[in-house]
Amino acid sequence: MTPIRIEVRTGAATHAGNLRSENQDSHLVRRPVFLVADGMGGHASGREASELVVRAFDHQLWGPWVTPQTLKDATAVAARAVADLGNRVSGAPGSTLTGAGLAVHDAEPCWLIFNVGDSRTYLLRDEELEQVTVDHSQQQALMDAGLTSRAAAASARKNVITQAIGGGLANEPVLDLWMLPARSGDRVLLCSDGLTGELSDQLIAATLLSVTEPQDAAAALVSAAVAGAGRDNVTAVVVDAVLVEGTRTELREWSSDDTVDDTSAGLGGDTRADLEVAR
């Protein structure tokens, strides 16, 4: 029987940007889970909120693979910790969360992608970059309702997200999950919106294609964002699958609409409160 195995190489870079005195982004690179958390800059203690999210995932007992349940457990711990922080400080501290875990589904090695908020996870495969996660934002909701991206951007209030960990939400966040079959050569990018707010998907793809080493690729992306306007904190984590064993011959197709079902992924009611985030 072919062993089920994923070997990865990783890189990470972060910068406060040109306009911020404090970097409220946090990240974690710890097999089998990799993540970026963006503290909500308009709220008190955003940096501490993102650090609490990372700590919850860092302290989780993962085993060799992540599962929807272990991700749900870690997110719930993070939500309680940020809620406790909100009880001790003024304002409503909060954080986004996006990440990728190494998982097995139907005896096949997979990426288990997870997301709350507007930080993003991308997959580069066969020289094509695709955004896996779907932003929890007012602008994305308008686009889902049928408006073009330009019309949605004009209609949406700037920097409003509809899901976060903390940020004054009454209920625990709903964690979106995608299970994607893994393939050797996959490159996964996790990033805060300080990156995607400055760089187009085309420039992100070109950088990921041209820079071989994951640490160099992460650093190049962050440097490019800072060299532009650099208006926000920016973080990039790059995870390369250098060897995947146990993949089926016929790779299953996937779509960003195909999340893991709500019964395994949901962490509470579908809360729609808007969160004003000063970036």
C-alpha positions in Angstrom: 0.0 0.0 0.0 1.4 3.4 -0.9 2.0 5.5 2.2 0.1 8.7 2.7 2.6 11.5 3.0 3.1 15.2 2.4 6.5 16.8 2.7 6.5 20.6 2.7 8.9 23.5 2.7 7.7 26.8 4.1 8.6 30.5 4.3 7.1 33.5 6.0 7.6 37.3 6.1 5.8 40.2 7.7 6.2 44.0 7.9 4.3 46.8 9.6 4.0 48.7 6.4 4.8 52.4 5.7 2.0 54.0 7.7 1.6 51.8 10.8 3.7 52.1 14.0 2.7 48.6 15.1 2.4 45.3 13.3 -0.9 43.7 14.3 -0.5 40.7 12.0 0.6 37.3 13.4 1.4 34.0 11.8 2.1 30.4 12.6 4.2 27.9 10.7 4.0 24.6 12.6 3.2 21.4 10.8 0.5 20.3 10.3 -1.0 23.7 10.4 0.0 27.1 8.9 -2.0 30.3 9.4 -2.1 34.1 9.2 -4.2 36.2 11.7 -4.8 39.9 11.1 -5.6 41.9 14.2 -8.4 44.4 13.6 -6.5 47.6 13.5 -9.4 49.9 14.3 -10.1 48.1 17.5 -8.2 48.1 20.8 -5.6 45.4 21.3 -5.7 44.1 17.7 -2.1 42.9 18.0 -2.9 40.9 21.1 -6.1 39.5 19.5 -4.1 38.1 16.6 -1.5 36.7 18.9 -4.2 35.0 21.0 -5.5 33.3 17.8 -2.0 32.0 16.9 -1.5 30.8 20.5 -4.7 28.8 20.4 -3.6 27.0 17.3 0.0 26.6 18.5 -1.2 24.9 21.7 -3.6 22.6 20.0 -2.7 18.9 20.1 -2.8 18.2 16.4 -1.3 14.8 15.8 0.0 14.1 12.2 -3.1 15.5 10.4 -5.7 18.2 11.0 -9.4 17.5 10.9 -12.4 19.8 10.7 -13.0 19.0 14.4 -9.5 20.0 15.5 -9.7 23.2 13.5 -13.1 23.9 15.1 -11.7 23.2 18.5 -8.8 25.6 18.1 -11.0 28.3 16.6 -13.4 28.0 19.6 -10.5 28.3 22.0 -9.3 31.4 20.1 -12.7 32.9 20.1 -13.0 32.5 23.9 -9.6 34.0 24.5 -10.3 37.1 22.3 -13.8 37.5 24.0 -12.0 37.4 27.4 -9.6 40.1 26.1 -12.6 42.2 25.1 -13.9 42.0 28.6 -10.6 43.4 29.9 -10.0 46.3 27.5 -12.0 49.0 25.9 -13.3 48.6 22.4 -13.9 45.3 20.7 -10.6 43.6 19.7 -10.8 41.0 17.0 -8.8 39.1 14.3 -9.2 37.5 11.0 -7.9 33.9 10.4 -6.8 32.1 7.3 -4.8 28.9 7.0 -4.0 25.6 5.6 -3.7 22.2 7.3 -2.4 18.9 6.2 -5.2 16.4 6.2 -6.3 13.0 4.9 -9.7 12.4 3.4 -10.8 9.0 1.9 -7.2 7.8 2.1 -6.0 10.7 0.1 -3.6 13.5 1.2 -5.3 16.9 1.2 -5.1 20.5 2.0 -7.7 21.5 4.5 -8.1 25.3 4.0 -9.9 27.4 6.6 -11.0 31.0 6.9 -12.7 33.7 8.9 -12.7 37.3 7.7 -10.9 38.8 4.7 -7.4 37.4 4.9 -6.9 35.0 2.0 -5.5 31.6 1.0 -4.5 31.0 -2.6 -3.4 27.8 -4.4 -0.9 27.9 -7.2 -1.1 24.7 -9.3 0.0 24.1 -12.9 1.1 27.8 -13.1 -2.5 28.9 -12.4 -3.3 30.9 -9.2 -6.7 30.6 -7.7 -8.1 32.2 -4.6 -9.6 29.4 -2.5 -11.1 31.4 0.3 -14.1 33.7 -0.1 -13.8 37.0 1.8 -16.3 37.6 4.6 -16.8 41.2 3.6 -19.6 43.6 2.6 -18.0 44.0 -0.8 -17.9 40.3 -1.4 -21.5 40.0 -0.3 -22.5 42.6 -2.9 -20.5 40.8 -5.6 -22.3 37.5 -4.6 -25.6 39.4 -5.1 -24.7 40.0 -8.7 -22.9 43.4 -8.7 -19.6 43.7 -10.6 -16.4 44.1 -8.6 -16.3 47.8 -9.5 -19.9 48.4 -8.6 -19.6 46.4 -5.4 -16.5 48.4 -4.4 -18.3 51.6 -4.9 -21.4 50.5 -3.0 -19.7 48.8 0.0 -18.4 50.8 2.9 -14.6 50.6 3.0 -13.1 47.9 5.2 -16.2 46.2 6.5 -16.0 42.5 7.2 -18.9 40.4 8.2 -17.1 37.6 10.1 -14.2 37.7 12.5 -12.9 36.2 15.7 -14.0 38.7 18.3 -14.7 42.2 17.1 -17.9 42.4 19.1 -19.7 39.5 17.5 -22.2 38.0 19.9 -21.8 34.4 18.5 -18.8 32.3 17.7 -17.5 32.7 14.2 -18.5 30.4 11.3 -15.3 28.8 10.0 -15.3 28.1 6.2 -13.5 24.9 5.2 -12.4 23.5 1.9 -10.9 20.1 1.5 -8.6 20.0 -1.6 -6.7 17.0 -2.9 -2.9 17.7 -2.6 -0.5 17.4 -5.5 3.3 17.5 -5.6 4.3 21.0 -6.8 1.4 22.8 -5.1 2.2 26.2 -3.7 -0.2 27.6 -1.1 -0.1 31.3 -0.1 -1.7 32.6 3.1 -1.8 36.4 3.4 -3.3 39.3 5.2 -5.2 42.0 3.2 -2.2 44.3 3.4 -0.8 42.1 0.6 -3.9 41.8 -1.5 -4.7 45.4 -1.0 -1.5 46.4 -2.7 -0.7 43.7 -5.2 -2.9 42.3 -8.0 -3.5 38.6 -8.4 -1.4 38.8 -11.6 1.6 40.2 -9.8 1.2 37.7 -6.9 1.1 34.9 -9.4 4.2 36.2 -11.3 6.1 36.4 -8.1 5.2 32.9 -6.9 6.1 31.5 -10.3 9.4 33.3 -10.6 10.8 32.9 -7.0 11.7 29.3 -6.3 12.4 29.1 -2.5 9.3 29.7 -0.3 11.1 32.0 2.1 12.4 34.1 -0.8 8.9 34.1 -2.3 7.3 35.3 0.9 9.9 38.0 1.4 9.5 39.2 -2.2 5.7 39.5 -1.9 6.0 41.5 1.3 8.7 43.7 -0.1 6.6 44.4 -3.2 3.6 45.4 -1.1 5.7 47.7 1.1 7.5 49.2 -1.9 4.0 50.2 -3.2 1.8 52.2 -0.9 2.4 49.9 2.0 -0.7 51.3 3.7 -1.3 48.3 6.0 0.5 45.6 7.9 1.4 42.8 5.4 2.1 39.1 6.0 2.7 36.2 3.6 3.2 32.6 4.4 4.2 30.2 1.5 3.8 26.5 1.8 5.2 24.2 -0.9 4.3 20.6 -1.3 7.6 19.1 -2.4 6.4 15.4 -2.2 2.9 14.0 -2.0 2.4 10.3 -1.8 -1.0 8.5 -1.9 -2.7 10.8 -4.4 -5.3 9.3 -6.6 -4.5 8.9 -10.3 -7.5 11.0 -11.3 -7.4 14.2 -9.3 -10.8 15.3 -8.1 -12.0 18.7 -9.4 -12.7 21.3 -6.8 -14.4 24.7 -6.7 -14.2 27.5 -4.2 -18.0 27.1 -3.8 -17.5 23.5 -2.4 -16.9 24.0 1.3 -17.0 21.2 3.8 -20.6 20.8 5.0 -21.8 23.1 7.7 -22.5 20.3 10.1 -18.8 19.6 10.5 -17.5 23.2 9.9 -20.0 25.5 11.6 -19.1 27.1 14.9 -22.4 28.8 15.5 -25.1 30.8 13.9 -24.5 32.6 10.6 -24.0 36.1 12.2 -24.2 39.0 9.8 -23.2 41.9 12.0 -20.9 44.3 10.1 -17.5 45.1 11.6 -15.9 48.5 10.8 -12.2 47.9 10.4 -9.8 50.7 10.1 -6.9 49.3 8.0 
